[in-house]
Amino acid sequence: MTGALLTACSRDAQRADLVFINSAEIETPDPAMATDQVSMRISESLFEGLCRNNSAGEAEPAVAERWEISPDHKKYTFYLRADSMWSTGEPVTAQDFVYSWERALRPSTASDYAPQLYPLVNAKAYNEGTLKDFSQVGVKALDAKTLECVLENPIPYWIDLCAFLTLSPVHRATVEKHGGSWIKADNLVGNGPYLFERWLIDDHIRLRRSPTYWDRKNVAMETVDVIPITEANTALNYFLTGQADLMMDKGMVPPSLVPKLKEQDYFKTGDFLGTWFIRANATKAPFTDARVRLAFSYAVDRKRIVEKITQLGERPAYSLTPPGAGQNYQPPPGVTFNPQRARELLAEAGFPGGRGFPRVEYLHLPLPIERNIAVELQAMWREVLGVEVGLEKKEQKVWLATMRELSYDLCRSSWVGDYNDPNTFLEMFTTGNGNNRTGWASPEYDKLIAAAASEGDVAKRHQIMTDAEKLLIAEAAPIFPVYHYVGVQFRRPGLGGVQANLIDNHPFRAIYWKK
């Protein structure tokens, strides 16, 4: 595959061994700050934590070659590889993890994913600023190559979290020397399978296999080019004309071509832990009223959307958590399509037949399928509620910023499980969580999620989570689940190491060309 030339995107360079299409420009490669899948794909190529995910989406040893677990499952002792190094050739140490986790938890960092570290003793208190002494948080370096983690409660997914990007180390000297510019390609020092060779914004990212990576012999692709293309038809044309080898973003499937694509060998689908849903801004009238939020949720015909718009075999979602997550968690029944109940609730809230309802906007991404869903939702809310909802589209970076700033009314959203447990879906709607982005806060919900975290009995834990999810989706309704995703892949024949998995994670280091 090498030797061909690419002339697209104003580039004239040697073709990379793998050319991948990302559906948007990345926000940041900083593992503490990356929150979207397109950014995480790059960051996980540059940084690696104690564990990593394999092509099946399962956690396996990485910087840590092994670990020991105490009988009460609260203390984990990780032993780091002697040959785990930074791209400078310096060894990766246990102190690097302590510094990096402190940085992620530091309130001034404002990491949306800081709660991934909350299982550690006192991590939540430190992140919230009520504890100032980080030495009281449950992580410490016993020596240069031994890291001890102490958890508040035994949880079944700590090793999975240790494979999650936010828990990757960063190079302290580089961060402190360059400040906000440390993430530039010329400055960045990583410990992952690839080096950050160049980053031309809105053009491409070139990754090159790292000569210092401990497992470099098993990284097949010497170079990877990542091209940001937001237009589905343009992306498909790149793929079909051989200018790209792989793309996997759900929104990159042109809706009009779905029936034909299903017949093609290069087009693959598979189930994974992901849900497409709508956020309502609970801080902004009229969505400060739970009756209004529920009315809008009851007005959504989920079956109509998956059958008419998405067409890839998605299941209508009546819960945020996909059924069967973790140890076969079964979520509670949620809101179904019920026009009569929707109208009753809107009338109770003071807007009978939609009369007097203010102008509101629905925010979506500039992708054909997102536009089609937006138009369908607009029609449903008009038909059922008598309400006119305006449509507003923003590119991914602006869309993410708008959600964080709570400067929207209604907004399309999605979530892919970071690990196979219902907690990855439910915890983010606790008060103050950086991924909440609805402004909704409930002490009752917070207590339930905390109780689930400390409950060791699986059946009891599931019941607590069921109670929490019922409150979230069927009573307070700051979100409206719409459908559970299926993963998609446009994959060049002969490309190996890419397979459907529950967390939709497909590391570049595992991809290879079959001989």
N, C-alpha and C positions, 0 to 999 in steps of 0.2 A: 504493500500500500504506500510505501514511501516513494519519493521521487516526483510525484505529481505536483502541480502548482495550483495554488488557490489565488484567484484574482478578486474574489468578492470582498465586500466590506472595506474597499480601498486598500487591500493588502496585496502584496506581491512577495510571498515568502515561501520557503520550503514547507510543503504540506506536513503537518504533524502526523504521528503514527495513529492518533485517534483524534477525530474532530467531533466535538460534542456541541449540541445546541442547547443553550440555556434560554428560558422564556423571558428573561429580563436581565438587565445589568445588575451586578451584585451590589449590595449596600456596603458591605465591609468583609474583609477576611479575618477580622479579629474574633477569635473563638468565644470571647466573653460577650461580644456584642451582636454576633450574627444571629438572626432569628428566623430568616426565611430559607426555604430549601435551596434556592438558587445560590445564595451566599454560602450556605453550609457545605455544598458540594466542593467549593473551592477551598474553604477553610480546612475541611477534613483531609484535603490532599496535602496541606502545608503543615498541619499540626496533628499530633497523635497523643492520646491519653494512656492511662494505665492499661486499658483494654481497647479493642477496636471491633468493628462489626465486619463479619465476613460476607461473602456474596449471598449467603442465605439469610442475612440480617441477624445473625446470632453473635453475641459477644464472645470474644476470645482474647487470650493474652496478647499484649502489645508491648508498651514500655515496661510493664510488669511481666516478668516471665512466669511468676507463680505468686500465690497468696495463701495465707492461712486464716481460718475463720474460728473465732472463739466458740465454745459450746453454746453460749447464749445468743450467738449470731449478731452481737452488737459490736464486736471488734474485728477489724480486718487488717492484717499485716501484709503489705505488698513488698515484694522483693524485685527491684528494678534490674533490667538487663545491664550487664557490664558494657555492651556494645551499643547502647542507645545513646545517640549523640545529636547535638544541634548541627545545623548546616555549617557552622563555623568549625566543627570538629571537637567542640567542648562536650564533655559528658552531660547527659540529662540527669539531674539529681532529685532526690526527694525534696530538697529545699525549693527547687523550681516549682514543684506542685504546691507546696505550702504558700509560696508567694503568689502564684497564679490564682489559687482558690481564694486567697484573701482579697486579691484584686477584683475578682468576679463578685465577691460578697460585699465589697466596700460600698457604702451608700453613694459615694460620689461617682462611682463608676456607672451606676444606674443600669446595670445589666438586667434585661427583661428575663433572662433565664437563671438568675441567681437562685430562685427557689429550687433548682435541681440539686443544690447543695444542702438544702434544709434537712435532709436526714441526719447530717452531722450534728453532734451535740452543740448547742448554742449558735448554730449557723444563722438561724432565723433572727435571733436577737441581735446578732452582729450586723446583719444586713439591714435591719430596721433601725439601727442606731442606738438601741437601748443598752447594748453591751459594747464597750469601747476596746476591750482587751482581747485581741485576736488569739492570744495564747490559750484562752479558755474555750475556743472552738475545737471540736473533736478531730483535728488533724495535726500531726507533727512528724518531723523527720527524726527518726531514731538514729540514723547515720546517713551518709551520702546516698546510699542505695536502698534504704528501708523506710517505708512510709506507713504510719499507723493511722487508721481511721476508726473513730469511735462514734457509733450511731445512737440517736435518741431511742430508737426502737428497732427491733429486727424487722427488716422489710425484704420481700422476695426479689427485688429488682435492683439492689445496689450495684451488682456487677454490670448490669445493663447500663446503669447511669455512668459507671466508670468508662464506658465506651462512648458516652455522649459528648459531643463537641465541646460544650461549655466547660467540661472538666479537664480539657487539654491544657498543657502547660504553655506559657509564653516565655520568651527570653528576656529576663528582667533588665539586663544591661541595655538592650536595644530599645525597650519600651521607655526606659528612663532617659536615655540619650536623645531620642528623637521625638518624644511626646506624641502628639497626634499624627505625626508623619511616619511613625514606625511601621505602619501597614503598607507603605509604598513599596513597590517591587524592588527598588534599589536598596531599601533599608531592611526589609523584613528578614528575620532569622527564624527558621522553623525547625521542627524535628520530624516532620512527616515524610511520606514517600516522594514528594515532589518539591522542587524549588520554584519560587515565584519569579520566572524569568522576565516577564513583562506584563503590564496591564495598561492597555489602551482603552480608555473608557468609551463605551458604546461601539467598540470595534472588536477587540478580542483579548483574551488572556492566554498567555503561553506558559504552560507548566513543563518543567524538565525533571526527569528522574534524579533524585538526590543521591550523590555518591556516598553520603554518610549515613543513609537510612539503614537500620539494622537488618531489614528484610529485603534489601534492594535486589537480591538475586531472584526474587519472586515477583518483582514489578516488571511486567512485560513491555509496557509502552514507554519508550524513551521520552517522547514528547506528546503532550495533549494540548490541543487548542480548544478553548471554550468561547463560543460565539453567542452574544446576546441578540436574539431575534424575537420581537414581541408579536409579529404578525404571523398567524398560523399558516397561511397559504405560502408566504415567503419561506418559512422554515421548512415546510413540506417540499417545496421546490428545491431547496438546498439538498435535502436528503435524496430526493428522487434523481437528481442530476449528479450524484456522487460527490458533492462538495462537503457532505457531512456523513458521519457514520452512525450516529446515535442521538436520539432525543427522547425524553421521557416525561415531559410536563403534560398534565392532563388537559390543560387549556389549549394545547397546540394541535388538537384534532379538529380540522375544519368540519363543522356539523354536517354540511351538505354531502360530505364524502364518507361519512361513517359506514353506511351499508357496503360501499365498495371496498373500503379499507379492511373490513372484517374478513374479506376473502383473500387478503394478501399474506404471503408467508412472512414478510418482514414486519408485520404489525402484530404485536402481542398484547394481551391483557391478563390481569391477575388480581385477585382480591388482596387488599391490605388494610391496615388499621388507619383509615382516614375518613373524615366526614366534612362535607360541604354544608355550611350553615350561614345564617344571617345574624349579624349583631345589631342590636338596637342601642342607641345612646341613652342610657337610663338617667343621665344628668340633664337632658334637654327635652323640654316639653314639646309635644304631648307624650313622649315616651318615658316620662317620669312616672306615668301611671301604668301599673302592671296590667290593668284591664285593656289598655290600648295595645300593649305589646302582645298580649294573648290574642286579641282580636286579629291582629295582623298575622300571627302564627296560624290560627285556625282558618284563615282565608287562603292559605297556601296549599294547592293541590300537588303534593309531592309526586304522586304517581304520574300525573300529567307531565311533569318536568322530565322525569327519567325516560318516559316512553316517547315523548315528542321532541325533546331537546338533546339530552346527553346520549341516549341510545346505545350505551356500551355495556348494558347489563347491570348498571348500578341498582342498588336496593334503596327504595324510599327510606328516609331516616326519621324515626319517631323518637330517637334518643340521640344524644351527642356521642356516647360511647357505642362503638359497634358491638353487637351481641357476640359473646364468646371471648372477649378480650381477657388476657391474663389466665386465671384458673377458671375459665368458663363463666365469667361474669355475665349475668343476664340483666340488662337495664330495665327500668320500669316503663310501662306504656306511657307514651307522651301525647302530644297534641296531634290530632288527625285532622283531615280536611272536613270542616263542619261549618258551612256558611251561616246557618241559623245561629249557632253559638257565637260566631264571630260578630254578627250584627247585634246580638243581644249585649255583648260585652262593650262594643263601641257605643251603643246607646246608653248603657249604664255609666260610661265615662263622660257622657255629655255631648255626644256627637251622633244623634240618631240619623241613620241613612247617610252618614258622612257630613251632615250639615254643620258648618262652622269649623270644620277641621282645617288646620293651617296647612300651608304648602310645605311639603317635606321632600327631601331628596334621597334617592337610593344611589350609593356609591359602588362602582364596579370597576373591574380592570378592562383595558382596551384589547380584549380577545374576542373573537367571534362568538364562541360558546357563552362567554360571560354576557355579552350584549344580548344574545338570544334569550338567556335566562332572565335578564333584567326586563326585557320587553314583556315576557310571559308573566313575571311577577307584577309588573305594572298593570297588566290587563286583569289579573286576578283581584288585586286590591281595588281596582276600579269597579269590576263586576260585583264583587261580594260586599264591599264596604262603602262604595260610592265615594271613594277618596282618590284624588289625583296625586300620584307620586311622580316627581320629576326624576330623570335619570342623569347621572353625572359619572363620567369616566376619568380615571387618573392613572398614570403609569405607576408601576409597582412601588418605587421609592416614595412617591408622593402619597400613594394609597396607604402605605405602612405608616408614614408620618401623620397622616390625617387620623388614622385610628388611634395612634398613641396620644395625640393631642385632643381627642374626643371632639373633633370639629366636624362631625357628620351626624346625620339623622339615622339612616339605615345603611348597612354596609355588608357587601358579600365577604365571606370569610371561609377559611378552611383550616383543618388541623389534621396533621399526620402524627400518629403516636410516636413519641421519642423512644418508647420501650413498650413491651407487650404487657400492659397493666392498665386497668381503668383509671388509675390515679393520674396518668399522663394527660387525660382529657379533663378530669374533674378538678384537679388542684388549681388549674390556671384561673378559675373564676372565684378564687378566694380574694378577700379584700386586699387591695394593694399589689396583687400579683402583676408583674410587668406585662404578662400576656393576656390579662383580663380585657382591657381595652373597651369596656362597656360602661364603666363608671358605676356599675352595680356593686353593692356591698351588702352582705347579710351576715351578721354575727351568728345566726343559727346555722347557716351553711358552713361558715368557718369552723364552728365547733364540730360539725359532722365530719368534715374532712380531717380534722385533727384527731378525732376519735377513731376514724378508719385507719389512720397511720399508726396508731398505738395498739390496734387489735390484731392479735396473732391468729385467732380462729378464722379460717377462710369464710365459712358460712356467715358468721357474725359480721365480719368485715364487709362482705358483699351486701348484707342487709343495710348496713350504715351507708354504704355508697349508693344503694338504691334510694334510700330516703333523701340523700343529698341531691341526686340527679333528678328526682321527682320535683323537688323544690326549684331546681334550676330551670327545667324545661317545661314543666306543666303548671307551676304556680307563679313564680316570679317572671320567668320567660325573658331574660335579657338577651337570649339567643333563640333562634328558630332553626333546629336541625332540618335539613332538606333531603340530602341523600348521602349514602355511604359510597365512597370512591371505589373504583377499580383502577389499578395501575395500568399505564399504557407504555408501550415501547415501540419506537420505530428503530429497528435494529438491522444493520447491514448483515447479509449472510456471511457466515464465517467468523462472526464476532462472538467470543466466549466470555464467561465470567459474569454474565448479566442474567439474573433470574428474578422472577417475582418473589417478593418476601414481604412479611407483615409490616415492616417499618419503612418500606419503599426506599431503602438505602442501597446504593449501587456504587461502591468506591472505585475510582479509576484504577487504583493499584491492583485490583482483582481482575481487570478486564484484559483480554488478550485476543490475538488473532489465531484461529485454529490453523494448524498446518495441514 
